[in-house]
Structures are given as structure tokens and as C-alpha cells.
Amino acid sequence: MDKMKFLEQEITQLKAENRFIEPNVLQSAQGPISTIDGKEVINLTSNNYLCLTTHPKVVKAAVEATEKYGIGTAAVRTIIGTTSMHEELEKRLAEFKGTEDSIVIQSGFTSNTATCQSLMTSPEDVLISDELNHASIIDGGRLSKAKKKIYRHNDMAHLKEILESPEVRSARRKLLVTDGVFSMDGDIAKLPEIAELCNKYDVISMVDDAHASGVIGPHGRGTVAHFNLKGKVDIQIGTLSKAFATIGGYVAGSHNLKQYMQSVARPFLFSSSHPPAVVATCLAGLDVIYNEPERLKKLWDNTKFFKEELKKAGFDTGSSETPITPVMVGDTQKAHALSKMLFEEGVFALAIGFPTVARGKERLRTIVTAGHEISQLEKAAAAFKKCGKALGII
């Protein structure tokens, strides 16, 4: 008797719903031009915003750290997995985000789940979340003991209505969580209004800056700096796997928050610390962000150019304000067909469908980087136009 036979039925159902995933295989360095599934393509899917994956200073830092400290710590942070580099990184990330302190956690995903779970510990607590928040925030809410309240995307009137409800006003603790830059639509949270409401109604404010750190604000410091809200947002979550191009996450806030998290946050307590090479690359990445501001400028120049090209061709790019630019299709089959045709034309852009986005909101999500040349973006835009016309999308 095959006790796992049900998996065949589950896989069949996933395929029928176009939700079955087989990862594309990267066979080169992650860059503006990459070899994917045996084909050299213009890569419009990477989160490598500042092209730090192959930066010589970053690579050198990884090699030197490995030679000095070895390939790993073989321990959790609270036993003997905290090196002097971990402490330096936490200090510098706090400076970068304009906070009192920070704590580095294993990933951006677990940074969100750990914070929600650690702060929301009673059924008398309430967690308030934007409906389009990242899956890690959703799962963080599920892992917490708090009641959940969801407000319509970036709808401040609806948020105020929730905050004024008796259930929320009488809660023991209240935590509002929002993405800074929303990962599927590329729009930005209304953080000034959110911060003002949180202050008025005595709510802890938390912003997930996964797609904002290194990307928006002065020196890429994120949405809090972008809106000049230093000291007005309680918690800033970040990832080290996007603009920083390695792996990991962090929670930036008060010194008390760090001390509390390092004592109770389960992902921090029960996962091994980052290898020395990873920590060193993050420190080197911070140096590059500060010392090479032209990278951030080129990222935004490329973003503006590519958005304009897509719009001129007749594509709907939604409400994007950032390098994340959706190409709205509205149909699962057409979205996958467009992605496949583009790949044949030498452009890699993945289709996004339900349940990642709502039905009828299927799209291709494109991301340009600081490493793309205008000639590459022109070629990519031309391919989009050719394939979009062939499929009747434009």
C-alpha cells in the first residue's frame, strides 16, 4: 500500500490549475544576461537590483572571510555562532536604517514570521495587515496568537475604520504590518498616513522593506527614509537576498527589541548562523551602496526607460512606482504563453498567476537592474511588443 499515493492526485490537480512549478535552472552567474535552461537570455526576473552578485569587492570579501573563518560557524547564534562580523553587520544595518539597533535572522521570510510570532503572543492581541502583504507576513500572522484584521490594499479609510473598531481599540497589543514596496505590483505603501494613524491609535508600526532596501530613498535606505519618517516607524524588516544579493534578513528597531528577539524569536534561537562569507558580502555590499551611488541612479534610469517603452507599446503596467514592473495579461494561459514566446526571443520574464495574484490579475513580473544596458532593454521591449501583438494582448 502506497501511503503517499495521494501526492499523484495533488500534482495532477496542480497541473490542471496551472499551479505546478518546475524551477528554471540558472547555469551562470546571476546577471543582466544569464544562461537559463541552456539558453543565454536577457534576465528580467532577478532581484539583483544593484548587480552585487559579481561585484569584485563583494566576491573578494566572501573569499577572504572563508579563508579566515572557514565555511560556517556550525552553531546557532546564542551558543557560539555569533562572530565579530555578525555584530558589526547588525551595527551597520541599524545605521543604514536609521534605528537604534538591529538583529540579523536567517532570511527575510523568517524575519517577518519571527517578529509577528514574538510580539503577538495572546488572543487579546490584534495584527492588522494589508491584503497584498507578502506570504511571510501572512504566515507570521498565522503563527502568532493574535486576531487578524485585513484592510483593503493601501486603503487608508478602511484602515482607519478597522483601527477605530472596539475590538481593536480594546486589544492588549496592536501591530500593523505592511510591505514597503509590494512585490507583485511594485507600488509603495502610504507610509506617512500609516505612521500617523499608528501614532494616533497607539499601534506598533512595522514595514517590510524587502524590495525597498537598497532601492528607494537616499542611498537606498528604504521607505522610511524615502518618506523622511525617521523615528516614526517602530520596526523595519529587511532582506539580504535582493539588493544585497546574498541571503538573510534582519529586524531593525530599538535596542530593547533586539534584546527581546534574541531571547524569544524561534528562527533566531533554533537555526545556525549565517556563514562568514555571507556576513562579509553584506558588509561589502553596504560599502558599495555608500561609495557607488551611480548604481542606484542607473537602476532608476533603466526603470524609467523600460516602463516608458512598455507603455508606448500599449501594455498595462499597473500601479508600479519602482523597478518591479508588472505586465498585466489577465489570463493564465496567455501569461504563460507570453513568457514562453519571450524566452524563445531571448528574454526571460516569468508568468505570475493564482494564487500568488488574484484571478484576472495574471501578469508577467519584470525587474530591471543597474546592470542592464539600454540596448538590452530596447531588445527586451521589442520582444514584448512582438509577442504581445501575436497573442492579442496589445
N, C-alpha and C positions, 0 to 999 in steps of 0.2 A: 504493500500500500504506500503510495506516494503522498506523504502528508503535505508536501509543498506544491501539489498539482494546481492548487488554486492560483498560483502565480501565472500560469499559462493563460488562464482566463483574464486575469488582471492586465497582462501585457496585451492581449488581443483587444481588450476594451480601450486601453490607452492608445493603441494604434488606430482604432476606429474613430477616436475623438481627436486625432492629430496631437496627442499629448505625449507620445512615446519619444524619448530622447536618446540619440546616439551621439556622443561627443565628437566634434570635429577635432582632428589631430594636428597640433602645431608641430612642424618639423624644422623650425628655425627659431631664431630669437624673435621675441615679441616686438614688432616694429611697424612703421607705416606700410612697409612692404614685407609680407610674411609668406612663408610656404605653409599652406594648409591643405591637408589631404592630398599632398603630392603636387599642388599647383601654386605657383607664385601669384599672389593677388595683392591688390590694394586693400589693406586691412582697415575696415570701418567699424570694428566691433570691440576693439580693445579699450580697457580703462587706463591705458598707459599714457595719460594726458600729457605729461611733460617729457615723455620718452626717456625716463631714467633707467629703464631696464638694461640698457647697454652703455650708459654714460661711463666713460673711463674712470672717473673718480669714484663712482659708486661701486663699480666692479673691483677696483683696486682695494677699496675698503673691505669688501667681503673677503677677498683673498687674504689680506693681512690679518683680519680678525680670526679667520680659520687657522692660520698658521700660529697665531699667538695663543688662542683659547681652545682650539680643537673644533670638532664639528657640532658639538652640542654640550649642554650642561648636564644632561641625564638626571634632572631633578626638577621638582616644582619650585616656584619662586620662593615659597615660605620655608623651604628646607635649606637647599644650597644652590638654587637655580638663579639667584639674583647676582649678576655681575656688576662691576662698577659701571659698565656700559649701559646696563638697564637703568640704573639710577640716573645717569647722565641724560639718557633719552627722555625719561619722564620729566626731568627738569626742563629740558629744551622744548618738549612738546607743550608744557604749561606756558612757557614764554611765548611760543608760537601762537597759542590760542588765547593768550591774554588772561590766564587763570592763575590761581594760587598754586595749584599742583595738578598732577595727572597720574594715572596708573595705566600701565600697558597690559593688555589682556590678549589672549591667543588669536582673536580675529575680530573684525568689525561686527560680525553676527553675534558672537558671544559677548561682546562689549554691551550690546543692546539688551540681550537676554539677561545678562548678569545684573545690570543696573535695575531693570524693571523688577526682577525677582528679588533683589536685595532690598529695595526700598519699599515695595508694595507687599507687605507681609501679613496683612489682615483683611478679612472680608469687609472691614469697615473702611478700607482704603478705596480710592477710585482712580483708575488710569484712563486718561482722555487721549484719544488718538485720531489723527486724520485718516480718512477712509483709504487713502492711497499710500499710506506708510509702507515701508519695506517689510518683508516677511519676518525679519529678525525682531522687529518691534511687535508684530502680531504675536509671534511665538513668545516673546518676553512677557506680554500681557497674559498669555495662557499659562505660563509658568508661575506667574505671580498669584497671590490670593485675592487681588483686588477685583472689584466690579469694573467692567469695561464700558466706556461711553465713546461712541464713534461719531465724529462730526463730518459733515459733507466737505469735500475737498476744498481747502482754502476758503471756506465759507465762514466768515467771522461773525455774522449774525447768528448762524446756527450754533457756533461755538459759544457765543455769549449766552444763548438760550440754555445750553447744557450747564454752563458754569453757574447760572442763576437758579437752577433747579434745586429744590430742597434736598434731594438725595446727595447731590454733590456738595452743597454748602455745608451739610452736616457731617461730611466724611472726616475720618481721622486724619488721613493724609491724602493729598491730591497731587497727581503727577500728570502733566501734559507733555506728550511726545509728538514731535513732528520731524519728518525729513527736512533737511535744509534745502537740498536740490532733490526733486523727485526723480527717481531713477528711470522711470519709463517715459515720462512726459518732458523732462528737462526744465520744468518750471520751478520757481523759487517760492518757498514758504513766505507768508506775510508775517515775518518775524517781529517787526515793530509792533504791529497790532496784537500779536500773540503775547509778546513780553508785557505789554501794557495791561492786557486782560489778566494775565497770570499774577501780576503785581496787585491788581485791584482785588482779585478774588482769593488771594493767598494760596496760589497754586505753584508747585515746583515746575519750572520750565526746563525742557530737555530737547536739544536739537541734534539729529543725526546728520553729521556733515560728511558722510562717506564720499559723495560726489561733489562736495564743495571745497574741502580742504585741499590746498594746492591749486585750486581752480578759480575761485572767486574771492573778492576782497583784496585789500592791499597785501602784496606778497603771497596771495593765495591763502590767507589766514581763515577763510570760510565765511559763512553767512553772518555770524555775529559781527565780525569786522566789516563786512560788506555794508551792513546797516548801521555801523557805528554804535553798537549796543554793548560795548564792554561793560561788564558788571551787572547787566540787566537780564542775562540768561544764566540759569543756575548750573546747567550741565551741558557740556559739548562732547558728543561721541564722534570718534573719527576712525577711519580705517587706514592701514598702511599698505593696502594691496592695490590701490588705484593710482593716484598721482605719485605716491611714494614707491609704487611698482614692486613691492615685495610682499610681505604677509604680516598680518597682525591687526590689532585695534587698540584703542585707548579711550579712557574716560577722563575728561578734563573738568575740573571744578575746584572746590575748596580743599584745603588740606584735611579737614575732617572727613570729607567724602572719601578721599584716598585711604585714610586710615581705616575707615569703616569697611570699604570694599575689600581691602587686602585681608580683612579678618573674616568676612562672611561670604564674599562672592564665589560661588561654587566653581565656575570655569577657571578662575584665578587660583583657587586652592587645590584643585584636583587635575590640573593639566601641566605638563612640563613647560618650562620657559622657552622663549624663542632662542634658536641657535645664535651664537655670537655673530655669525655672518649677517643674519637678518637685522640684528640691532645696529651693527656697523653701517649697513646700507641705508638704514633710516637716518642715522646721524649725518652721513654723507649727503643724503638726499636733501636734508634741511639746509646744508651748506649751499648746495646747488640752487635751491629755491631762493635763498637770500642773495647769492652772488651772481646769478644769471637771470635777472628779471626779464630778459628778452625772450626767454622760453614761454613765459606766461603771456606776453604780448603776442607772440606768434600763434599761440593756441587760440587766442581770441580773434586775431586777424583771419586765421583759417576758418574759424567757426562762422564768422560773419560772411565770408566769401561763399562757403558751401551752402549755408542756409539760403542766401540770395539766389544761387544757381538752381537749387531745388524749387524754390518758389517761382522763379521765372519759367521753369519747365512746366509749372502747373500743379505741383504736388502740394498736398496739405501737410504742413509740418507742425500742426497743433499749436500749443501754447508755449513752446520751448523758449527759454531765455539763456540757455547755456550750451556747451558743446554737445550735450545729448540732444540729438535732433530726430524725432520720430518721423517716419514717412507713413502717413496713415493710409491704410488699404481698406479696412472694414470687412474683410472676408478672409477666413483661414486659408482656404485653398489658393486664393490669389496671392496672399502674402508669401506662402511657401513657394509658389511658382515664380514670383518675382525674385526671391532670394536665390533660387536655383539658376534662373537665367542670368542674374548678375554674376554669379560665380563663374559661369561659362564665359562671361565677358571679362573676367579677371578682377572682379570686385567682390569682397566678402562682407556681407551685411545680413545678419540673421533675422528670420521672421520671429515675431513675438505674438503669441496667441493666448487664448483662455487656458488655464486660469490666471496666468501672470497678468493679463489685462482682461477687461470685461469683453464679453461677446459683442461684436460690432465695432470694437476698438482695435482689432488686429492691425499690426503695423510691422515695419522694419525699423529697428532702432539703430541709428548711426551715431558714431562718435568720432570726431576728428581729433587729431593730436597736434602737438607742437612740432612733431617730426614730419608731417605731411608737407610736400611741396605743392604749390599752386597747380602745376602741370598734372600732378596725380589727382588732385581734387577735380580738375577740369575733366579728366578722363572718366573719373567715377560719376560725375554729374551727367556726362554724355551717355554713359551706360544706363544710368537710371532713366533718362529720358527715352532712350531706345526701347528698353524693356517695359517701361511703364506704358508707352503707346501700344506696344504689341499686345499687352494684356488688357487694354482698355481702362487703365487706372487713371490716365490723363488724356 
